[in-house]
């Protein structure tokens, strides 16, 4: 090589287009080729979907959520549109994904996955339900059969797995990026498939999801905590559907979006570290998902809430006698939800370990309404928070990361001015943990029934439960039928027979 050629090569980038990044190929192969086996994953997926829908229905009663829903331009009519459960809205699939995902996440009551990166895999159901109904409406218009709810459950299993396995070994929060990045990636993959995309189109669409970069976590943390954390997942779901539709309309992909030196996601946003899968993709995440059975609170505080509620009866008449409240927790809780000082809004409060414990101690229960101003102004709240001492137990932190345990431990103990104290209540596994499935699933069904009754008359709520709780019947029900049953008002579609 002469000097001139060497100089040219030193100042020019190679423009030979590579094959898609290995991660894109592996996920696309999983989405197109994997068929869930065994009953556990699909049964759990049904519970996860129904719990997510119920959380969305409950959220509609909160004006801050409801005001974000509906067409961007009021009065817009969308032919063959998508329903938003619990509302009369009939929307394009991109806005429908935003609305469904936003409602599901609003109250911080849907399921959770805790790993190096935490998140809420049921956030993906915003994109899944929107694309499944949209694709089904298109198919029916062509005289073809619609997708079935079994297809939705399989898409859920795959989205959970993509998000959850990526989260096992890749901590985006450590570089300041929000976990909804993984919702966008997983939802893009399964939405593209639900809309008829091929292996190559799924890889192309995911390349766009990574090119979008990451959302900053500032809206989840003091001093900026606000309601964006409640619609960020809906935003990610809607972006996923948009990217899927763009690629299916012929937009090209970018094969080395992750790995290209200097310009790729890994170099620009992840400190040059490679992003990979911690284990083969299957149904591991769905089978081990964490449900929020009883308490609408950030998951690292679930066992703290349960411990505080157990102590309520012992301290109910002695609030003024409390000297201190000892909270022992894991490193993740210390890092993301331990707060002192004023709490400015419900989104701030449901991500505060001390506030959640104070509610449990004072009220003996915890509901979404407890984060509203009417409860927060009680002067006992801040007085009790001021007496709390938070400390990490290294054992809790180790067990949190141990794949054989995956505990989310907290302990609460009250010390009184007279030198006495309560028992120390320690809870390692929250009610929604897979180790407590037998105890938790009946309560999860009760939660669903309550949430259905917030939006539907008792008779219709019972009809929905009849469909939802019969697994085989549910799997074989058209997506369009279920979305019709979950709608309110007259949308102009004729429901399929159940």
N, C-alpha and C positions, 0 to 999 in steps of 0.2 A: 504494500500500500504506500503510495507516494505521500509527501507532506500535504499537498493540497487536498487529497481525498480524506486524510486523517483529520484535517482541520474542519472540513465540511461535516464529517460524522460527529465531531465533538460539539458542534453547535446546532445540530438538527435532531429532531425526534423521529424515531422510526414510525412510519405510517403503515406498517403491516398489521392489518386487523387480526387480533387473536381469536381463538375460540372463546366462548363465554367462560367467565370465571368458574372454577370448579364448584364453588358454593351455589351459584345460580343453577348449574347443571344438576347438582345433586338434589336440590329442592324441587326443581321442575320434574325430575324423574320420580321423586316420591309422590308429588301431587298427581301425576298422570298414571303411575303404576301401582301405587299401594292400595290394597283393599283391606279395610279393618277386619280382623278376625276375632272371634270370641264375642261374648255377649257383654262383658264388663264395660268396654269402651263405649259401645253404643248406648247402653243403659245410662252410663254416667253422662254421655253427651246429651241425652234427652233431659236429664235433670238439670244440666248446666244451661241448656237453651231455655228451658221453662223458667228457671230461676232468673236468668237474665231478662226475659220478657216481663216477668213479674216485677223486677226492680224498675224497669222502664215505666210500667204502668203506675207504680207508686210515685215515681218522680213527677208525673204529670200534674200532681196536686200542688206542686211548688212553682209559684209564678216565675221565678228566675229561670227555671228550666223551660216552662211552657212558652215563654215569650220568644225563645230561639227557634221554635219549630214552625213548620209550614213553608209554603213557597216563598222564595226570595222576593218575587214580585207578587203582591197579593192579588188573588183572583186568577192566577195562572192555572190553566187546565191542561193536564198531561194525558194524552191518549195512552192507554195500556200502562198506566202509572202504577206506582208502588204505594202500598198502604203503610202508615205509621201506626203501630198498635196503640189502641186506646184513644185514637183521634179520628177525625173525618178527613185528614189530609190524604191526598193522592198526588204523589210527587214523582219527579224524574229520579232515577236510581242513585244519582250522585247526592242530591239533597236528602233523599230518603235514608241513605246510609248515614249521613250526618245526624239526622234527627233520631233514628233508632239507636245509633251508637251513643249519642249524647244522653238520651233518656236512660239507657241501661247503666251508664257510668255516673249519673248525676249525684246520687246519694251515697256513693262509695259503698254499695251494698252487694255488688256482684262478685263473682269468684276471683281468686287470686293465685298467683304463682310466685314463689319466693326462691330466688337463686342468687347467682352473682348479680343478675339484673332481675328485679321484681317486675310485676305487671299484672294485667287482668285479661287473660285470654278470651273471656266472653265479650270483650270489646269488639272482637272480630265479627260477632254476630250482626253488627250493624251493616257491614258490607255483605255478609253472607245472605241475610234475609232479603236485602234490597236486590242483589243480583239474582237470587233464586226466583223471586217473584217476577222481576223484570224479564228474565229469560223464559219463565213459564208463560207469561202473557204473550211474548213473541211467538213461542211455540204453538200456543193455542190459536193464535191468529193465522198460523200457517196450517192449521189442522193437525198438529202434532200433539202428543200427550205432554202435560206439564211435568216438571220435576216433582218428586215426592219428598216428604219430610225426611225420609231415610237418606236422600241425597244431601240434605241440609246437615244432618248429623254427621255424615262422613266428611263433609267439608269442614265442620267444626272440629272434628278429631284432628284433621290435618293442619288447620290453622293453629290450634292449641299446640300441636307438636312442633311446628316451625318456630313459633314465638318462644315456647318454653325451652326447647333444646338449645336454641341460640342464646337464651338467657342463662343457661347453666354455667357457661365458661366465659361469657363476654359481658363485662360490666360497663354499660354505656353511661350510667349515672356517675361513675368515677371521673369521667371526662366532661361532666356537666350536661349530657344529653338525656332527653326524657325517654322513658320506656315505650311511649307511643310510636316511636320509630319501628319497633318490632311488630306492632299492630299493622302499620302501613305495609311492611314487607310481607307478613303472613297473609293479610287480607288481599293484597295484590295478587299473590300466587293463586289462592283458591277462587277469588272472584273471576280471574281470567279463565280458569278452568270451567267454572259454572256457566260462563258465557260462551263456552265452546272452544276455548283456546287450546292450542297445541303445546307440546313440550317447548318448542322454540319460542312461541309467543309468551309463554309463562316466564321463561328466562329473560326475554326482552322487557316484559313489563316490570319484573323485579329489578332489573338494572335501573329503570327510572325511579323506583322506590328508593334505592340507595343513593342515586344522584340527587334526590331531593334533600339529602343531608339529614341533620337531626334537629329536633325542636329543643330549645333550651329549657332546663328544669326550673327556671327562676320563679315561675308561677306556682310551684309546689312548696316553696320554702320561705321562711321568714327572711326579710320583712315584706315579701311581695305576694304571699299566698292569696289566691283569688279563684274565681269561678272558672277561669280558663282551664284549670286542672279537671273540671267536670265536663268540658266539651272538647278537650284535646283529643280524646279517643275517637269521638264522632268525626272530628276533622280528619284524623288519620284514616278512618274507614272510608270517608267520602273521597279522599285523595286516591285511595287504592282503587276504588271503582272507576274514577276518572282515568287513571293510568291504564287500567285494563281495557277500557273502551277506546282509548287512544291507540293502543297497540293493535287491537282487533280491527281498527279502521285503517291500519297500514303503517303506523308510526314505527320506525326502526328502533332497535335496542342498542345498548352501548356495552359491548361484551366485557370490558375490563373496568367497569365502573367502580368496582371494589379495589382492585389490585394495581391499577396503572400507577407507576411512580409519580409522585409530586401532585397529581391531579385527582387521584382516586380517593374513595371514602377512607380507606385505611390510613393513608398518609396524611390527609388533610384533617381528619376529625378523630382518628383513633390512635394517634401517636405512633403510627407505623406498624402497630401490632396486627397480625393476621386475625381475621374473623373466621371462625370455624364452628363445626358442630361437635358437641361434647360426647355424643353417643349416636348410634344409628337411629334414623327416624322410624317411628312406629306409632304406638298409642300410649306411650309411657306418661305423657303429661296429662292427658285426659283422665287416665285411670288414677292419677295421684293428685288431682286438682284440689284446691282448698276452697270450700264453700263458706260464705259468710251466712251462717244459719240464723244467728240471733241478733247480731249487732251491726248497724251501719257505721263502721269505723275502719280506719286504716288498719290493715291486717296485723301489723306488728303489735298493735294494741289490743287485739281480740282477747287474748288470755288475761291481759290486765283488766279489761272491762269485766270479764267473768269473775275474776278474783275480787274486784271491788264490789260487785253486786252480792257476792257471797258474804261480804263483811258488812253490808248495809244494816242488817238487823242489829248487829253488835254496837254500832256507833250512832244509830239514828237519833237517840236522845242525848248524845254526848258531843255534838259537833263543836261546841265552844270549849270543850275540855281537851281537844286534840292538840298535842305539841308538835308532832311531825308525822309525815306519811312517807314510809320507805318504799320506793319503787325500784325493783331489781329487774333488769331487762337485758336484751341482746344489743350488740354493737349497732346493728342497723336501726333499731328504734332510737337509740341515743343520737344517731347521726341525722335522722330525717324527721322525727316527730316529737322530740323533746324541746319544749319552748317555754320561755319565761316572758313576762311583759304582756301588753294588751293583745287581745285576739280580735280581729277587725270584722270578721264575717263568718258565716257558717263553714265555708271552705277552709278557713283558718282553723276553726275549732275542731273539725273532724279529722284534722291532721295534727292534733296536739295530744300527746300521751297524758299529760297532767289533766287536761280538761276532761278527757274521756273517763279517767279514773274518778275525778271529782263528781261527774254525773252519776256514775255507778254507786259511789258511796252515799251521795245525797238522796238519790231517787230510787235506788234499788232496781233500776232498769235502764235501758238506753234505746232511744228511738231517734229517727231523723229529726223530729221536731225539737229535740233537746239542743240542737245546734243553732236554733233560731234566737234572735235578739231577746224575745220575751222570756226565755229561760236564762240566757247568758247574763242578763242584767242583775240577777240574784246576787247580792254582795257576798254571799257565802262562797260562791264559785271562786272568785279571785282570792278570797281569804284562804280557802283550802289549798288552792294551787300554790300559794306562797309558802305553804308548810311542807311542800313535797321535795324530797331529795331523790334524785335519779342516779342510779349507779349500774354499770355494766357488770354482769357476771361472765367471766371468760368461758365458763362451761356452757352457758346458754348460747354464746356466740359460736362455739365449736359445734354444738349439737344442731344449731340452725343450719350450718353448712354441711353437716354429715349426711350423705345421701341415704344412709340406712335409718336416719332418725327424722331429719327435716322438722325438728321441733320449732316452736315459736314461743318460747317460755317467757313468763313474767311472774313476779311475786309481789304481793302487797302486804304490808304490815303497818298497823296504826299504833303510835305511841302517845300516851296521854300525859297530861301535866303532872298527875300524881305518881308517875313512874311506872304505872302498869302499861300493858300493851295487849293487843289482840293476838290471836294466832297469826302465824305467817302463812298466808294462802299462796301456794305455788301451783301454777298450772302450766304444764309443758306443751300440751297439744290442744289447740282450739277445737271447738265443737265441730267445725267444718273439715277437720283433718281426716285423711283416709283411715287413720287408726280409730276414728270414732264414727265411721260411716253408719254402723247399725243404729247408733244413738241419734245421729244427725239427720238421716234421710226422712224419717217421718216428720220431723220438725221443719225440714225444707219444704215438704208438701204443704204443711200448715201455712208456712210463709207464703207460698204461691197462692193458696186459696184466699188468704187475707188480701193479698195484692190484687187479685182478680176482682174482688168485691169493691175495691176502691173505684173501679171504672165501669163495672157492669152490674146490672140487676142480678139478684141471687139466682134466678132460674138460668140466665145465660152463663153465669159463672160456673154453675154446676154442669152445664152442657160442655163448656170448655174443659173442665176437669175430667169428664167422662172420656173425651178424646185424648187429652194429654196423658192420662195415667194408664191407658191401655197401650203398652209398648208396641205390640205388633200392629195394632190399628193405626197408631200414630205414624209409624214408619211408612205405612202404605197410603197415607192421606196426602192428596195433592197440596203443594205449597200454597197455591191460590186459595184453597178452601180454608186453611188455617189462618192465612192473612185476612181473609174476609171475616172469619169468626172473631178476629181480634180487633176489627175496625169498629168505629162508631159512626152513625149517620148513614146516609144513602150515597154510596160512591159510584153507583152506576154499573157495577159488576154483578153478575148473577153467581152466587156461591155454588161451587160444585157440591155434589152430595157427599156426605161423610160416610 
